[in-house]
Amino acid sequence: MSLVKVEFDTKQLSALKEGNITPAIRRALRKAGATALRDMRSEATKRVRGRKRIKVGAIRNALVMRRPKGGSIDGSEWVLQVRGGQVGLISYPHRQTKLKVGPKRRQG
């Protein structure tokens, strides 16, 4: 299991809480976290598809993004949850081809 953890020093952030700076920090943090989460899911999808030829939708369904709820900076976490399980045969790409038939044989 991989874990990427970013922590903020709340003492340093308290110095920035003057006036309307806090909402701007909250928005910037939310946007940076969402971008990092989306990039992690994209990179994970590319790596899985590099090993297995599975449809992108099947991989994305297995990679669930959880974003923080609420407006507090403290305790915010962005999680890329990976679910494992059986993958249906339909998730693998398929291509219909013409049936190659050899010469007919005489019976008799």
N, C-alpha and C positions, 0 to 999 in steps of 0.2 A: 504494500500500500504506500502510495506517495502522499506526502503532506507538504504543502507550501503554506507557511504561516508568516503573516506580517503583523507586527505589534506596534502600537503607537504609545508613546510616553504621554500619559494624561497630564502630567505636570507641564510639559512643554505646550500641549494643546490649550491648557487653561490660560496661557498668556495671550493666545489668539482669540479668546472669547469676548473681546471688546466689540461692542456695537453689532453690526450686521455681518461680521466676518464669519461667524459660526455657520449660518445657512450656506454660504459659499463653500466652506470647507466640507460640509456635509454633502453637497451636490457633487463636488469634485471627487470626494472619496467614493460615493456611490457609483459615479461614472467610471472611475479607474478600476474599481472592483468588478463591475459588470464587464468591462472590456477584457480584463485579465481572465475572468471566468469563461467568456466566450472564446478567447484565444486558446485557452487550455482545452476546451471541448473540441475545437477545430483541429488542434495538433494531435489530440488523442485519436480522433476519427481518422486522420491521415495515417497515423502509425498502424492502426488496426487494419485499414484498407491496404497498407503496404504488405501485410502478412496474409490477409484473407480477402477474397473477393466477395465481400458482403455489401449489400445495398446500404447507402449512407443513412437512410431512414431507420433501418434496423439498429445501426450503431447509435444514432442520436437518441433513440428511444431508451437505450441502455445507459446513456450518460445524462443524468438528471442534474440540472443546475438549480441550486437553492440560493436565493438572495436574502439579505437581511430585511426584516420587517421593522417598521418604526423609524424614528428619526434620530435615535441616539447613536453617537459615534462609538461609545463604549460597548463592547460586547458584540459588535457587528462582525459577521463572518459570512463568507461566500464559500459555498461547498459544491464541488463537482462529485456527485454520488454516482458510483459505478455499480450497476446491477448486472449480475451474471445469471445465466440460465441457458436453457436450450434455445437454439436458433432454428427456426423452421426452414425447411428446404426452399420455400418460396422466397426467402431473403437472399438467396444466392442468385446471381444473374443467370439467365437462361436465354438461349437463342434457338429458334425453330429453324431446322434445315430440311431440305428435301431428302426424302428417303432414297438411298442409292440401291437400286435393284440390279442384280446381275442378270445374265442371260437366262431365259426360261429353259427348264429341263423337260425333256419328254419323259413321261412316265408310261410304262407299258411294256 
